[in-house]
């Protein structure tokens, strides 16, 4: 297939390995675009030496990987014509040129498909990398229904028609790549994985992933949901205990407490957690049906624990709420508040 091939590499404080990577990708007949994401003066010699074989785009200050990818994609969109395919790579040497070629070739054979270079995490892999990918893989599968082996890979290839879509996805740092996968999964766009080698240099010390900041950005929706749910739980639990004190009716107390806390929870989730801008009537009806289901399941669970298993009614309430928490999150994320990304 006679299409142009473009390599996009965001780089922050790179070493000489970036120069070798640029040379290798050029030898494969590819155009190379580097984005200097606000690197220090010490790194400028690397970019100067790479500039003979690559186009250098610059951020005056560090903006993050997601912002760098969008800067590169926007430049490519406005400077390349005809049909072309783009492959994104990390600058730290953890993506092999041969794997980049394989992933890019797959994208050429499947226009409109996002192709991922998928690591298998075998052999000596840093614990935080293995654990992080396992966690994001599980959350992604539960929230989207799509199963992927490697949700954190930066080796991705796609045909040029997908660039406007990728530019519409939010996120300036590492969360951007997860947001892309979520947006594609929600809209039913094709994602394919191609196995690649798992490479970690010096126990992944060259990574600029900030554990606290970037983990928060990746999981912030779930964290916000957790906070909103906890606040709703406190309201629900307090009202439940109060109503039980006066009515001594398990069903009535649970029903009244749930109705009040559900109204509070819907408002918080729609406006703050999922930032939903869709039809309020549809989401309200869907949330009502979910609440009815949760209420029924919660009440049956309480009856089982308290009446059959003789668990204290306050402990039973905690156990039931913990079980229903993740069910509620994933139903709301997938169907009730399907997201703020509108991909066309």
DRENLOVEX-793468 format. One record per residue (C-alpha): x, y, z; residue in one letter. Coordinates in nm, 2 decimals. Layout:
BEGIN
[[X; Y; Z]; 'A']
...
END
This chain:
BEGIN
[[0.00; 0.00; 0.00]; 'X']
[[0.16; 0.33; -0.11]; 'X']
[[0.06; 0.55; 0.18]; 'X']
[[0.29; 0.78; 0.38]; 'X']
[[0.41; 0.67; 0.71]; 'X']
[[0.45; 0.91; 1.00]; 'X']
[[0.61; 0.85; 1.34]; 'X']
[[0.49; 1.08; 1.63]; 'X']
[[0.71; 1.08; 1.94]; 'X']
[[0.64; 1.30; 2.24]; 'X']
[[0.96; 1.36; 2.44]; 'X']
[[1.04; 1.51; 2.78]; 'X']
[[1.41; 1.52; 2.89]; 'X']
[[1.52; 1.26; 2.64]; 'X']
[[1.87; 1.10; 2.63]; 'X']
[[2.08; 0.99; 2.33]; 'X']
[[1.86; 0.69; 2.28]; 'X']
[[1.61; 0.92; 2.11]; 'X']
[[1.86; 1.00; 1.84]; 'X']
[[1.91; 0.63; 1.77]; 'X']
[[1.53; 0.58; 1.76]; 'X']
[[1.49; 0.86; 1.51]; 'X']
[[1.76; 0.72; 1.29]; 'X']
[[1.61; 0.37; 1.30]; 'X']
[[1.26; 0.50; 1.21]; 'X']
[[1.40; 0.71; 0.93]; 'X']
[[1.58; 0.41; 0.79]; 'X']
[[1.24; 0.24; 0.77]; 'X']
[[1.12; 0.51; 0.54]; 'X']
[[0.91; 0.71; 0.78]; 'X']
[[0.87; 1.08; 0.85]; 'X']
[[0.95; 1.16; 1.21]; 'X']
[[0.77; 1.42; 1.42]; 'X']
[[0.91; 1.50; 1.77]; 'X']
[[0.73; 1.71; 2.03]; 'X']
[[0.97; 1.87; 2.28]; 'X']
[[0.74; 1.89; 2.58]; 'X']
[[0.91; 2.17; 2.77]; 'X']
[[1.24; 1.99; 2.82]; 'X']
[[1.53; 2.17; 3.00]; 'X']
[[1.84; 2.33; 2.83]; 'X']
[[2.03; 2.01; 2.91]; 'X']
[[1.81; 1.81; 2.67]; 'X']
[[1.83; 2.06; 2.38]; 'X']
[[2.14; 1.91; 2.23]; 'X']
[[1.95; 1.58; 2.18]; 'X']
[[1.68; 1.77; 1.99]; 'X']
[[1.94; 1.96; 1.79]; 'X']
[[2.11; 1.64; 1.68]; 'X']
[[1.78; 1.48; 1.60]; 'X']
[[1.66; 1.78; 1.40]; 'X']
[[1.86; 1.67; 1.09]; 'X']
[[1.61; 1.38; 1.05]; 'X']
[[1.30; 1.49; 1.23]; 'X']
[[1.06; 1.78; 1.25]; 'X']
[[1.08; 1.93; 1.60]; 'X']
[[0.77; 2.09; 1.76]; 'X']
[[0.81; 2.26; 2.09]; 'X']
[[0.61; 2.34; 2.41]; 'X']
[[0.77; 2.63; 2.60]; 'X']
[[0.67; 2.45; 2.93]; 'X']
[[0.58; 2.10; 3.02]; 'X']
[[0.21; 2.03; 2.93]; 'X']
[[0.20; 1.65; 2.95]; 'X']
[[0.19; 1.35; 2.71]; 'X']
[[-0.17; 1.40; 2.60]; 'X']
[[-0.11; 1.76; 2.51]; 'X']
[[0.20; 1.67; 2.32]; 'X']
[[0.02; 1.40; 2.12]; 'X']
[[-0.25; 1.65; 2.02]; 'X']
[[0.01; 1.91; 1.93]; 'X']
[[0.18; 1.66; 1.70]; 'X']
[[-0.15; 1.53; 1.56]; 'X']
[[-0.27; 1.88; 1.48]; 'X']
[[0.05; 1.96; 1.30]; 'X']
[[0.04; 1.64; 1.10]; 'X']
[[-0.33; 1.70; 1.01]; 'X']
[[-0.24; 2.04; 0.86]; 'X']
[[0.09; 1.94; 0.69]; 'X']
[[0.03; 1.60; 0.53]; 'X']
[[-0.21; 1.54; 0.24]; 'X']
[[-0.35; 1.23; 0.08]; 'X']
[[-0.36; 0.90; 0.26]; 'X']
[[-0.11; 0.84; 0.54]; 'X']
[[-0.08; 0.63; 0.86]; 'X']
[[0.05; 0.75; 1.20]; 'X']
[[0.23; 0.55; 1.47]; 'X']
[[0.29; 0.70; 1.81]; 'X']
[[0.59; 0.58; 2.01]; 'X']
[[0.75; 0.66; 2.35]; 'X']
[[1.09; 0.83; 2.36]; 'X']
[[1.24; 0.61; 2.63]; 'X']
[[1.34; 0.32; 2.41]; 'X']
[[1.07; 0.08; 2.53]; 'X']
[[0.92; 0.05; 2.19]; 'X']
[[1.12; -0.14; 1.93]; 'X']
[[1.13; -0.02; 1.57]; 'X']
[[1.03; -0.36; 1.44]; 'X']
[[0.72; -0.36; 1.66]; 'X']
[[0.63; -0.01; 1.54]; 'X']
[[0.65; -0.13; 1.18]; 'X']
[[0.42; -0.43; 1.26]; 'X']
[[0.16; -0.22; 1.44]; 'X']
[[0.17; 0.04; 1.16]; 'X']
[[0.13; -0.22; 0.89]; 'X']
[[-0.17; -0.36; 1.07]; 'X']
[[-0.33; -0.02; 1.08]; 'X']
[[-0.26; 0.02; 0.70]; 'X']
[[-0.45; -0.30; 0.64]; 'X']
[[-0.75; -0.19; 0.86]; 'X']
[[-0.82; 0.18; 0.80]; 'X']
[[-1.04; 0.33; 1.07]; 'X']
[[-0.90; 0.09; 1.33]; 'X']
[[-0.70; 0.19; 1.64]; 'X']
[[-0.41; -0.06; 1.65]; 'X']
[[-0.24; -0.11; 1.98]; 'X']
[[0.11; -0.26; 2.04]; 'X']
[[0.01; -0.49; 2.33]; 'X']
[[0.27; -0.61; 2.58]; 'X']
[[0.22; -0.94; 2.75]; 'X']
[[0.41; -0.84; 3.07]; 'X']
[[0.61; -1.16; 3.09]; 'X']
[[0.95; -1.19; 3.24]; 'X']
[[1.11; -0.92; 3.46]; 'X']
[[0.85; -0.64; 3.48]; 'X']
[[0.85; -0.37; 3.75]; 'X']
[[0.58; -0.44; 4.00]; 'X']
[[0.42; -0.09; 3.96]; 'X']
[[0.39; -0.14; 3.59]; 'X']
[[0.24; -0.49; 3.62]; 'X']
[[0.00; -0.39; 3.89]; 'X']
[[-0.10; -0.06; 3.72]; 'X']
[[-0.18; -0.23; 3.39]; 'X']
[[-0.38; -0.51; 3.57]; 'X']
[[-0.58; -0.25; 3.75]; 'X']
[[-0.66; -0.03; 3.45]; 'X']
[[-0.73; -0.34; 3.24]; 'X']
[[-0.99; -0.46; 3.49]; 'X']
[[-1.15; -0.11; 3.54]; 'X']
[[-1.16; -0.06; 3.16]; 'X']
[[-1.32; -0.40; 3.10]; 'X']
[[-1.59; -0.35; 3.36]; 'X']
[[-1.67; 0.00; 3.26]; 'X']
[[-1.68; -0.05; 2.88]; 'X']
[[-1.73; -0.42; 2.83]; 'X']
[[-1.42; -0.43; 2.61]; 'X']
[[-1.14; -0.66; 2.71]; 'X']
[[-0.78; -0.54; 2.62]; 'X']
[[-0.45; -0.69; 2.73]; 'X']
[[-0.26; -0.36; 2.75]; 'X']
[[-0.45; -0.04; 2.82]; 'X']
[[-0.14; 0.17; 2.89]; 'X']
[[0.06; 0.11; 2.58]; 'X']
[[0.19; 0.42; 2.40]; 'X']
[[0.26; 0.23; 2.08]; 'X']
[[-0.05; 0.29; 1.87]; 'X']
[[-0.11; 0.32; 1.50]; 'X']
[[-0.41; 0.46; 1.30]; 'X']
[[-0.51; 0.59; 0.96]; 'X']
[[-0.53; 0.96; 0.90]; 'X']
[[-0.91; 0.97; 0.91]; 'X']
[[-0.90; 0.91; 1.28]; 'X']
[[-0.69; 1.22; 1.37]; 'X']
[[-0.99; 1.46; 1.41]; 'X']
[[-1.15; 1.21; 1.65]; 'X']
[[-0.83; 1.18; 1.85]; 'X']
[[-0.79; 1.55; 1.87]; 'X']
[[-1.14; 1.58; 2.02]; 'X']
[[-1.05; 1.36; 2.32]; 'X']
[[-0.97; 1.54; 2.65]; 'X']
[[-0.68; 1.50; 2.88]; 'X']
[[-0.34; 1.66; 2.88]; 'X']
[[-0.13; 1.40; 3.06]; 'X']
[[-0.12; 1.02; 3.08]; 'X']
[[-0.50; 1.00; 3.12]; 'X']
[[-0.54; 1.10; 2.76]; 'X']
[[-0.45; 0.76; 2.63]; 'X']
[[-0.70; 0.59; 2.85]; 'X']
[[-0.96; 0.84; 2.75]; 'X']
[[-0.90; 0.76; 2.39]; 'X']
[[-0.96; 0.39; 2.45]; 'X']
[[-1.28; 0.47; 2.65]; 'X']
[[-1.41; 0.69; 2.38]; 'X']
[[-1.35; 0.43; 2.11]; 'X']
[[-1.51; 0.16; 2.32]; 'X']
[[-1.82; 0.36; 2.40]; 'X']
[[-1.88; 0.45; 2.04]; 'X']
[[-1.81; 0.10; 1.91]; 'X']
[[-1.50; 0.19; 1.70]; 'X']
[[-1.26; -0.08; 1.62]; 'X']
[[-0.96; -0.15; 1.85]; 'X']
[[-0.71; -0.42; 1.76]; 'X']
[[-0.41; -0.55; 1.95]; 'X']
[[-0.09; -0.67; 1.80]; 'X']
[[0.15; -0.85; 2.04]; 'X']
[[0.49; -0.67; 2.09]; 'X']
[[0.79; -0.73; 2.31]; 'X']
[[0.78; -0.61; 2.67]; 'X']
[[1.09; -0.39; 2.73]; 'X']
[[1.17; -0.21; 3.05]; 'X']
[[1.51; -0.03; 3.08]; 'X']
[[1.67; 0.02; 3.42]; 'X']
[[1.35; -0.09; 3.60]; 'X']
[[1.16; 0.18; 3.41]; 'X']
[[1.34; 0.47; 3.58]; 'X']
[[1.32; 0.68; 3.27]; 'X']
[[0.94; 0.70; 3.29]; 'X']
[[0.80; 1.04; 3.37]; 'X']
[[0.48; 0.89; 3.51]; 'X']
[[0.39; 1.07; 3.83]; 'X']
[[0.24; 0.80; 4.05]; 'X']
[[0.00; 1.02; 4.26]; 'X']
[[-0.08; 1.29; 4.01]; 'X']
[[-0.12; 1.08; 3.70]; 'X']
[[-0.29; 0.79; 3.88]; 'X']
[[-0.55; 1.05; 4.00]; 'X']
[[-0.60; 1.18; 3.65]; 'X']
[[-0.65; 0.83; 3.51]; 'X']
[[-0.89; 0.72; 3.79]; 'X']
[[-1.04; 1.05; 3.88]; 'X']
[[-1.39; 0.97; 3.76]; 'X']
[[-1.39; 0.65; 3.97]; 'X']
[[-1.25; 0.85; 4.27]; 'X']
[[-1.51; 1.13; 4.23]; 'X']
[[-1.78; 0.86; 4.21]; 'X']
[[-1.64; 0.70; 4.52]; 'X']
[[-1.65; 1.03; 4.71]; 'X']
[[-2.01; 1.11; 4.59]; 'X']
[[-2.12; 0.76; 4.68]; 'X']
[[-1.96; 0.78; 5.02]; 'X']
[[-2.14; 1.11; 5.08]; 'X']
[[-2.46; 0.96; 4.96]; 'X']
[[-2.40; 0.65; 5.18]; 'X']
[[-2.35; 0.87; 5.49]; 'X']
[[-2.67; 1.05; 5.42]; 'X']
[[-2.85; 0.72; 5.35]; 'X']
[[-2.70; 0.55; 5.65]; 'X']
[[-2.78; 0.83; 5.89]; 'X']
[[-3.14; 0.86; 5.77]; 'X']
[[-3.18; 0.48; 5.77]; 'X']
[[-3.07; 0.46; 6.14]; 'X']
[[-3.29; 0.76; 6.23]; 'X']
[[-3.60; 0.61; 6.06]; 'X']
[[-3.54; 0.27; 6.23]; 'X']
[[-3.52; 0.45; 6.56]; 'X']
[[-3.88; 0.58; 6.52]; 'X']
[[-4.05; 0.33; 6.29]; 'X']
[[-3.87; 0.00; 6.37]; 'X']
[[-3.96; -0.09; 6.01]; 'X']
[[-3.67; -0.23; 5.81]; 'X']
[[-3.84; -0.19; 5.47]; 'X']
[[-3.99; 0.15; 5.53]; 'X']
[[-3.67; 0.29; 5.68]; 'X']
[[-3.46; 0.16; 5.39]; 'X']
[[-3.71; 0.29; 5.13]; 'X']
[[-3.73; 0.65; 5.27]; 'X']
[[-3.36; 0.68; 5.32]; 'X']
[[-3.29; 0.55; 4.97]; 'X']
[[-3.53; 0.79; 4.81]; 'X']
[[-3.37; 1.09; 4.97]; 'X']
[[-3.01; 0.98; 4.92]; 'X']
[[-3.08; 0.88; 4.56]; 'X']
[[-3.20; 1.22; 4.46]; 'X']
[[-2.88; 1.37; 4.61]; 'X']
[[-2.66; 1.11; 4.44]; 'X']
[[-2.82; 1.16; 4.09]; 'X']
[[-2.76; 1.53; 4.10]; 'X']
[[-2.39; 1.50; 4.21]; 'X']
[[-2.32; 1.22; 3.96]; 'X']
[[-2.48; 1.40; 3.66]; 'X']
[[-2.32; 1.74; 3.73]; 'X']
[[-1.99; 1.67; 3.89]; 'X']
[[-1.88; 1.30; 3.85]; 'X']
[[-1.97; 1.22; 3.49]; 'X']
[[-2.04; 1.58; 3.37]; 'X']
[[-2.32; 1.46; 3.16]; 'X']
[[-2.47; 1.70; 2.90]; 'X']
[[-2.72; 1.46; 2.76]; 'X']
[[-3.10; 1.45; 2.79]; 'X']
[[-3.19; 1.49; 3.15]; 'X']
[[-3.52; 1.32; 3.10]; 'X']
[[-3.35; 1.00; 2.97]; 'X']
[[-3.08; 0.99; 3.23]; 'X']
[[-3.33; 1.06; 3.51]; 'X']
[[-3.55; 0.78; 3.40]; 'X']
[[-3.26; 0.54; 3.36]; 'X']
[[-3.13; 0.64; 3.70]; 'X']
[[-3.47; 0.59; 3.85]; 'X']
[[-3.49; 0.23; 3.71]; 'X']
[[-3.14; 0.16; 3.84]; 'X']
[[-3.23; 0.30; 4.18]; 'X']
[[-3.54; 0.07; 4.19]; 'X']
[[-3.32; -0.23; 4.10]; 'X']
[[-3.06; -0.13; 4.36]; 'X']
[[-3.33; -0.07; 4.62]; 'X']
[[-3.49; -0.41; 4.55]; 'X']
[[-3.15; -0.59; 4.56]; 'X']
[[-3.05; -0.39; 4.87]; 'X']
[[-3.37; -0.47; 5.06]; 'X']
[[-3.36; -0.84; 4.97]; 'X']
[[-3.00; -0.84; 5.08]; 'X']
[[-3.08; -0.68; 5.41]; 'X']
[[-3.37; -0.92; 5.47]; 'X']
[[-3.14; -1.22; 5.40]; 'X']
[[-2.86; -1.10; 5.62]; 'X']
[[-3.07; -0.97; 5.91]; 'X']
[[-3.37; -1.22; 5.91]; 'X']
[[-3.20; -1.53; 5.79]; 'X']
[[-2.83; -1.50; 5.89]; 'X']
[[-2.90; -1.28; 6.20]; 'X']
[[-2.65; -1.01; 6.11]; 'X']
[[-2.69; -0.68; 6.30]; 'X']
[[-2.90; -0.45; 6.08]; 'X']
[[-2.62; -0.18; 6.08]; 'X']
[[-2.35; -0.42; 5.98]; 'X']
[[-2.58; -0.57; 5.72]; 'X']
[[-2.64; -0.23; 5.57]; 'X']
[[-2.26; -0.17; 5.52]; 'X']
[[-2.21; -0.52; 5.36]; 'X']
[[-2.50; -0.47; 5.11]; 'X']
[[-2.39; -0.12; 5.01]; 'X']
[[-2.03; -0.24; 4.95]; 'X']
[[-2.16; -0.51; 4.71]; 'X']
[[-2.39; -0.27; 4.52]; 'X']
[[-2.13; 0.01; 4.49]; 'X']
[[-1.94; -0.12; 4.18]; 'X']
[[-2.26; -0.24; 4.01]; 'X']
[[-2.40; 0.11; 4.03]; 'X']
[[-2.08; 0.27; 3.91]; 'X']
[[-2.04; 0.06; 3.60]; 'X']
[[-2.41; 0.08; 3.50]; 'X']
[[-2.41; 0.46; 3.54]; 'X']
[[-2.08; 0.50; 3.34]; 'X']
[[-2.19; 0.27; 3.06]; 'X']
[[-2.55; 0.35; 3.01]; 'X']
[[-2.69; 0.63; 3.22]; 'X']
[[-2.42; 0.90; 3.19]; 'X']
[[-2.23; 0.77; 2.88]; 'X']
[[-1.97; 1.03; 2.88]; 'X']
[[-1.88; 1.38; 2.77]; 'X']
[[-1.68; 1.28; 2.46]; 'X']
[[-1.90; 1.33; 2.15]; 'X']
[[-1.71; 1.15; 1.87]; 'X']
[[-1.84; 1.17; 1.52]; 'X']
END
